[in-house]
């Protein structure tokens, strides 16, 4: 992999040692910036630093301490870190990034031939620093977070106690990004499927496409690119993660199960609603009927249903389209018409289906969202229907036999949205994992500072790849 190291001003080394590993933070910031910012601050959440720079460094060392106590390596792990102006607005921000500066393959004693390993893991496996002139991990973090135009007024929380309130907990973000640098990523291009220098990552030996039965190392570039957008069908096939998932992830996956007709029968991904009753087991079974109020067969349900539509959905699960009004309005209208449940088909392509926001304590029917493609498939089979029957029967419920974030065989789902999300796709766990996991593509507010079972699945994956 190309070296990303550039000349840095006044490099300072700050290290702490533990029984399992030594993490060294290499301060690459110039005077007065980032770790060297002299702005006075009050101690917060166990962080005793009295300058902004010192508190930032203390947070880095807290994250390094957690990983140092978790990992096993006789070779110090060096993280070159800087605070930079990363892309940011008041609605979206890159909090930080990290990755291996170098990768190595086919070194003496490599546990897998023909596979790239990140530098920190390579060092651990061979027992010496493979390239002493280059740090192992490069980390950059957003120096402007909380400033005007960049999540204005919401800077990183620099306390060490995770009591971050509405702010973003820096230690949590650091634990996430350090994991990427330690090897929680593929070095294969997830958009094009192209291998780095024709060699697969060790990661690619464990990425399994359940629709083809192939792991990434055995695919063509085109097959990998296609696999990267198969939401719900790309899994991690490592023993450590699969076993740990039985402890970490909760039983029960929300699903739409189509029972008949046979041409569309099967399990469909759903996004669940923040209002209405939660899905349960054995769930709600009923006949599915579409709302049709705007040609061509576009059922928005943004107004009280006509007599014909009300007759069609009464006692049945209504199928409507997203758009033109809120989900709450749609739900209220079909409920008032007598529907026992609601399926909202998305109006833009993509997967997985997102959750449904909104609030209305008066809604007492279950509501889910499905993808545009799945909605179109269901509409095609009920295009020829009577005014009161479609012949399409489905169940809205929770499959207690499948843990939230796994496939039916217990393998943990990887993040494979459609369309591809560069920088996020493939190298994260899927967002369906419950409880939320550190290595999902976004930092959730309820994360702990834990990286291993019974709370988290990050360390088991690193164990799978050789740590």
Residue pairs with C-beta under 8 A, 6 or more apart in sequence:
1 100
1 101
1 102
1 103
1 116
1 187
1 196
3 101
3 102
3 134
4 101
4 138
5 80
5 101
5 134
5 135
5 138
8 26
8 28
8 80
8 82
9 28
9 29
9 30
9 31
10 30
10 31
11 26
11 27
11 28
12 26
12 27
12 35
13 24
13 25
13 26
13 27
14 24
14 25
14 27
14 57
14 60
14 61
15 22
15 23
15 24
15 25
15 76
16 22
16 23
16 61
16 64
16 65
16 68
17 68
18 65
18 68
18 69
19 69
20 68
20 69
20 70
20 71
20 72
20 73
21 67
21 68
21 69
21 70
21 71
21 72
21 73
21 76
21 77
22 68
22 73
22 76
22 77
23 61
23 64
23 65
23 67
23 68
23 76
23 77
23 79
24 64
24 76
24 77
24 78
24 79
25 57
25 60
25 61
25 64
25 79
25 81
26 78
26 79
26 80
26 81
26 135
27 34
27 35
27 36
27 57
27 81
28 80
28 81
28 82
29 35
29 36
29 53
29 82
29 83
30 36
32 38
33 83
33 143
34 53
34 56
34 82
34 83
34 84
34 143
35 53
35 54
35 56
35 57
35 60
35 81
35 83
36 53
37 51
37 52
37 53
37 56
37 83
38 51
38 52
38 53
39 51
39 52
39 53
40 50
40 51
40 52
41 49
41 50
41 51
41 52
41 55
41 158
42 50
43 49
43 50
44 55
44 157
44 158
44 159
45 157
45 158
45 159
45 160
45 161
45 162
45 163
46 159
46 160
46 161
47 55
47 58
47 59
47 62
47 158
47 159
47 160
48 58
49 55
49 56
49 57
49 58
49 158
55 158
56 83
56 158
56 170
58 158
58 160
59 156
59 158
59 160
59 170
59 171
59 174
60 79
60 81
60 174
62 160
62 171
62 174
63 171
63 174
63 175
63 178
64 79
64 174
64 178
66 171
66 175
66 449
66 451
67 77
67 175
67 178
67 179
67 182
67 451
68 77
70 451
70 452
70 459
71 77
71 124
71 182
71 462
71 467
72 124
72 467
73 120
73 123
73 124
74 124
74 127
75 123
75 124
75 127
75 128
75 129
76 129
77 120
77 123
77 136
77 137
77 182
78 135
78 136
78 137
79 98
79 135
79 136
79 137
79 138
79 139
79 178
79 181
80 101
80 135
80 137
80 138
80 139
81 139
81 140
81 141
82 139
82 140
82 141
83 140
83 141
83 142
83 143
84 140
84 141
84 142
84 143
85 142
85 143
85 144
86 93
86 94
86 95
86 96
86 97
86 140
86 141
86 142
86 143
86 144
87 93
87 94
88 94
88 142
88 144
88 145
88 149
88 150
88 151
89 149
89 150
90 149
90 150
90 151
90 152
93 142
93 145
93 150
93 151
94 142
95 141
95 142
95 145
95 156
95 168
95 173
95 443
96 139
96 140
96 141
96 142
96 173
96 174
96 177
97 139
97 140
97 177
97 180
97 423
98 137
98 138
98 139
98 140
98 177
98 178
98 180
98 181
99 118
99 137
99 138
99 180
99 181
99 185
100 118
100 119
100 120
100 136
100 137
100 138
100 181
100 183
100 185
100 187
101 119
101 134
101 135
101 136
101 137
101 138
102 118
102 119
102 130
102 131
102 134
102 136
103 116
103 117
103 118
103 119
103 122
103 187
103 196
103 201
104 116
104 117
104 119
104 122
104 130
105 114
105 115
105 116
105 117
105 199
106 113
106 114
107 117
107 122
107 125
107 126
107 130
108 126
109 125
109 126
110 117
110 125
111 125
111 466
112 202
112 205
112 466
114 199
114 200
115 199
115 200
115 201
115 202
115 204
115 205
115 217
116 187
116 196
116 199
116 200
116 201
116 202
117 125
117 183
117 202
117 465
117 466
118 136
118 137
118 181
118 182
118 183
118 185
119 130
119 131
119 134
119 136
119 137
120 136
120 137
120 181
120 182
120 183
121 182
121 183
121 462
121 465
121 466
121 467
122 130
123 129
123 130
123 136
124 467
125 466
136 181
137 178
137 181
137 182
138 181
139 174
139 177
139 178
139 181
141 156
141 170
141 173
141 174
141 177
142 150
144 150
145 151
145 154
145 155
145 156
145 168
146 152
146 153
146 154
146 155
146 156
147 155
151 168
154 166
154 167
154 168
155 167
156 167
156 168
156 169
156 170
156 173
157 163
157 164
157 165
157 167
157 168
157 169
157 170
158 170
159 169
160 171
162 169
162 171
162 172
162 448
162 449
164 172
164 445
168 443
169 443
169 447
171 449
172 438
172 443
172 447
172 449
173 443
175 438
175 449
175 451
175 458
176 438
176 439
176 443
179 438
179 439
179 451
179 458
179 462
180 427
182 462
182 467
183 202
183 203
183 462
183 465
183 467
184 427
184 439
184 458
184 461
184 462
185 201
185 203
185 427
186 201
186 203
186 204
186 207
186 216
186 426
186 427
187 196
187 201
187 203
188 194
188 195
188 196
188 200
188 201
188 203
188 204
188 216
188 224
189 195
189 196
190 224
190 225
190 228
190 420
190 422
190 425
190 426
190 427
191 225
191 228
191 420
191 422
191 425
192 221
192 225
193 219
193 220
193 221
193 222
193 223
193 224
193 225
193 226
193 227
193 228
194 221
195 204
195 221
200 216
200 217
202 465
202 466
203 216
203 427
203 465
204 215
204 216
204 217
205 215
205 216
205 217
206 215
206 236
206 237
206 238
206 464
206 465
207 215
207 216
207 227
207 234
207 235
207 236
207 237
207 414
207 426
208 214
208 215
208 234
208 235
208 236
208 237
208 411
209 215
209 216
209 219
209 223
209 227
209 230
209 233
209 234
210 233
210 234
210 235
210 407
210 411
211 230
211 233
212 219
212 223
212 227
214 223
214 227
215 237
216 224
216 227
219 227
225 420
227 233
227 234
227 416
228 234
228 416
228 420
228 425
228 426
229 351
229 416
229 417
229 418
229 419
229 420
229 425
230 416
230 418
231 269
231 351
231 352
231 416
231 417
231 418
231 430
232 269
232 351
232 352
232 407
232 413
232 416
232 430
232 432
233 407
233 416
234 413
234 414
234 416
234 426
235 406
235 407
235 411
235 412
235 413
235 414
236 242
236 411
236 412
236 413
236 414
236 429
236 461
236 464
237 411
238 460
238 461
238 464
238 465
239 464
240 460
240 461
240 463
240 464
241 411
241 412
241 457
241 460
241 461
241 464
242 410
242 411
242 412
243 460
244 452
244 453
244 457
244 460
245 403
245 405
245 406
245 410
245 411
245 412
245 457
246 403
246 410
247 453
247 454
248 435
248 437
248 453
248 454
248 455
248 456
248 457
249 403
249 404
249 405
249 406
249 412
249 433
249 434
249 435
249 457
250 403
250 404
250 434
250 435
251 400
251 401
251 402
251 403
251 404
252 281
252 398
252 399
252 400
252 402
252 403
252 404
252 434
253 398
253 399
253 402
253 403
253 404
253 405
253 406
253 432
254 270
254 272
254 279
254 368
254 397
254 398
254 404
255 267
255 268
255 269
255 270
255 397
255 398
255 399
255 402
256 267
256 268
256 269
256 270
256 343
256 368
256 370
256 394
256 395
256 396
257 266
257 267
257 268
257 283
257 394
257 395
257 397
257 399
258 264
258 265
258 266
258 268
258 378
258 392
258 393
258 394
259 265
259 285
259 393
259 394
259 395
260 391
260 392
260 393
261 381
261 391
261 392
263 381
264 377
264 378
264 381
264 392
267 399
268 370
268 374
269 351
269 352
269 353
269 370
269 371
269 374
270 353
270 368
270 369
270 370
270 396
271 352
271 353
271 354
271 355
271 356
271 368
271 369
271 370
272 278
272 279
272 355
272 356
272 367
272 368
273 327
273 331
273 355
273 356
273 358
273 366
273 367
273 368
273 369
274 355
274 356
274 357
274 358
274 359
275 328
275 331
275 356
275 358
275 359
275 360
275 361
275 363
275 367
276 331
276 363
276 364
276 365
276 366
276 367
277 364
277 365
277 366
278 366
279 366
279 368
279 396
279 397
279 398
280 397
280 398
281 397
281 398
281 399
281 400
282 395
282 397
283 395
283 396
283 397
283 398
284 317
284 340
284 341
284 366
284 395
284 396
284 397
285 393
285 394
285 395
286 315
286 316
286 317
286 340
286 341
286 393
286 394
287 316
287 317
287 389
287 390
287 391
287 392
287 393
288 316
288 317
288 318
288 319
288 343
288 378
288 382
288 390
288 392
288 393
288 394
289 312
289 313
289 316
289 317
289 318
289 319
289 382
289 385
289 388
289 389
289 390
290 297
290 299
290 312
290 318
290 319
290 320
290 379
290 382
290 390
291 299
291 300
291 301
291 305
291 309
291 312
291 313
291 318
291 319
291 320
291 334
292 298
292 299
292 309
292 312
293 299
293 300
293 301
293 303
293 305
293 306
293 309
294 300
297 379
297 383
298 321
299 309
299 319
299 320
299 321
300 320
300 321
300 323
300 324
300 325
300 330
301 309
301 318
301 320
301 329
301 330
301 333
301 334
302 324
302 325
302 329
302 330
302 333
303 333
304 333
304 336
304 337
305 313
305 333
305 334
305 336
305 337
308 387
309 337
310 337
310 338
311 387
311 388
312 387
312 388
313 334
313 337
313 338
313 339
314 337
314 338
314 339
315 338
315 339
315 340
316 339
316 340
317 339
317 340
317 341
317 342
317 343
317 394
317 396
318 334
318 337
318 339
318 341
318 342
318 343
319 343
319 345
319 375
319 378
319 379
320 330
320 334
320 342
320 343
320 344
320 345
321 344
321 345
321 347
321 375
322 344
322 345
322 346
322 347
322 369
323 347
326 358
327 344
327 356
327 357
327 358
327 367
327 369
328 358
328 359
328 360
328 363
330 342
330 344
331 342
331 358
331 360
331 363
331 365
331 367
332 360
332 362
332 363
334 342
334 365
335 342
335 363
335 364
335 365
339 365
340 365
341 365
341 366
341 367
341 396
342 365
342 366
342 367
342 368
343 368
343 369
343 370
343 375
343 378
343 394
343 396
344 356
344 367
344 368
344 369
344 370
345 369
345 370
345 371
345 372
345 374
345 375
345 376
345 378
345 379
346 353
346 369
346 370
346 371
346 372
346 375
347 372
348 372
349 371
349 372
349 373
349 418
349 419
350 371
350 372
350 417
350 418
350 419
351 371
351 373
351 417
351 418
352 371
352 417
352 430
352 431
352 432
353 368
353 369
353 370
353 371
353 374
354 369
355 369
356 367
356 368
356 369
366 396
368 396
370 378
378 392
381 392
382 390
382 391
382 392
385 391
399 408
401 408
402 408
402 410
403 410
404 432
404 433
404 434
405 412
405 413
405 429
405 430
405 432
405 433
405 434
405 437
406 412
406 413
407 413
412 429
412 430
412 433
412 457
413 429
413 430
413 432
413 433
414 426
414 428
414 429
414 430
415 421
415 424
415 425
415 426
415 427
415 428
415 429
415 430
415 431
415 440
415 441
416 425
416 426
416 430
417 424
417 425
421 441
424 441
428 439
428 440
428 441
429 437
429 439
429 440
429 457
430 440
431 440
431 441
431 442
433 440
433 457
435 446
435 455
436 444
436 446
436 447
437 456
437 457
437 458
438 447
438 450
438 451
438 456
438 458
439 457
439 458
439 461
448 455
448 456
450 456
451 458
451 459
452 458
452 459
452 460
453 459
453 460
459 467
